[in-house]
Amino acid sequence: MSDQRVLLDTNALLRLAAEPSKVATAARELIGSPDTTLAVSAVSAWEVSIKARVGKLPEGKALLNAWDTVVARMRAEVLDISVGDAITAGDLPWEHRDPFDRLLVAQAVRHRYVLATSDRAILLDAPVPTLDTRP
């Protein structure tokens, strides 16, 4: 695969930033390829921030403090959340209740990205092309 557009879900971002060995080799190679346009969503910053605040993600604060550096090191662009993304997320024909996942899938659909994820629910039936990051 060349000239791919890949959007990292939050779990893929966390693993690549802290434990890249927990991402499948083929996925790491595609994500790291100079032919891949890589994106990280503002949705992930929001999710990490909330989970860090409530104690579900203690390492989240460190990632947020180094956000720009981590994203730049990955050669990723930041994908902001738009009104169109929010509307699409609410309108997806997909019975999945997690608002972060719905927004990430909506962004992948709207902006024509493959969504890199290890989330079984997304891999199973999300209405978007996916890249399985499970090792």
C-alpha positions in Angstrom: 0.0 0.0 0.0 1.4 3.4 -0.9 0.0 6.9 -0.8 -2.3 5.9 2.1 -4.1 8.3 4.4 -4.2 7.0 8.0 -6.0 8.4 11.0 -4.8 7.1 14.4 -7.4 6.3 16.9 -6.5 7.2 20.5 -5.3 3.7 21.5 -3.0 3.5 18.4 -1.7 7.0 19.3 -1.0 6.0 22.9 0.8 2.8 21.9 2.9 4.4 19.2 3.9 7.2 21.6 4.8 5.0 24.5 5.1 1.3 23.5 5.4 1.0 19.7 6.2 -2.7 20.1 2.5 -3.2 21.0 1.5 -2.1 17.5 1.6 -4.8 14.7 4.7 -4.6 12.6 2.8 -4.2 9.3 0.8 -1.4 10.8 3.9 0.4 12.2 5.6 0.1 8.7 2.6 1.6 6.9 2.2 4.3 9.5 5.9 5.2 9.4 6.1 5.1 5.6 7.0 8.4 3.9 4.2 7.6 1.4 1.6 7.7 4.2 -0.2 10.8 5.2 -0.8 10.4 9.0 -3.3 12.3 11.0 -4.0 12.6 14.8 -7.4 14.0 15.8 -8.3 16.6 18.3 -10.8 13.9 19.5 -7.8 12.0 20.9 -6.5 15.0 22.8 -10.0 15.4 24.3 -10.3 11.7 25.2 -6.8 11.6 26.8 -7.5 14.8 28.7 -10.8 13.4 30.2 -9.3 10.0 31.0 -6.3 11.6 32.6 -8.4 13.9 34.7 -10.6 11.1 36.1 -7.6 8.8 36.8 -8.2 6.2 34.0 -5.0 7.2 32.1 -2.3 8.4 34.5 0.3 8.7 31.7 -2.1 11.0 29.8 -0.9 14.2 31.3 2.6 13.6 30.0 1.3 12.9 26.5 -0.8 16.1 26.6 2.2 18.2 27.8 4.3 16.9 24.9 1.4 16.7 22.4 3.0 19.0 19.7 6.4 17.2 19.9 4.8 13.7 19.8 2.7 14.6 16.8 5.6 16.3 15.0 7.9 13.3 15.6 5.2 11.1 14.0 5.1 13.4 11.0 1.3 13.7 11.6 -1.1 16.5 10.9 -3.7 17.5 13.5 -7.2 17.0 12.4 -9.5 19.5 14.2 -13.2 18.6 14.9 -15.6 20.4 12.7 -19.4 20.8 12.8 -19.6 18.5 9.8 -17.7 15.8 11.7 -20.0 16.2 14.7 -23.1 15.9 12.5 -21.7 12.9 10.7 -20.8 11.2 14.0 -24.4 11.6 15.2 -25.8 10.3 11.9 -23.6 7.3 11.4 -25.6 4.1 10.7 -23.6 2.3 13.3 -24.8 1.2 16.7 -21.9 2.3 18.8 -22.3 4.6 21.7 -18.8 5.8 22.5 -18.7 9.4 21.4 -14.9 9.5 20.9 -15.1 6.4 18.6 -18.0 7.8 16.7 -16.2 11.1 16.1 -13.0 9.3 15.0 -15.0 7.1 12.6 -16.9 10.1 11.3 -13.6 12.0 10.6 -12.2 9.0 8.8 -15.3 8.7 6.6 -15.5 12.4 5.9 -11.8 13.0 5.2 -11.1 9.6 3.5 -8.8 8.1 6.0 -8.2 4.5 6.9 -8.6 4.3 10.7 -5.7 2.7 12.6 -7.2 0.9 15.6 -7.0 -2.1 17.9 -10.6 -1.6 19.0 -12.6 -4.8 18.2 -15.9 -3.0 17.8 -14.5 -0.7 15.2 -12.7 -3.4 13.4 -15.8 -5.6 13.4 -18.3 -3.3 11.9 -17.5 0.4 11.7 -18.5 1.9 8.3 -14.9 2.9 7.4 -11.8 1.1 6.1 -9.6 0.1 9.1 -6.0 -0.9 9.8 -5.7 -3.5 12.5 -2.9 -2.4 14.9 -3.1 -5.4 17.2 0.2 -7.2 17.5 
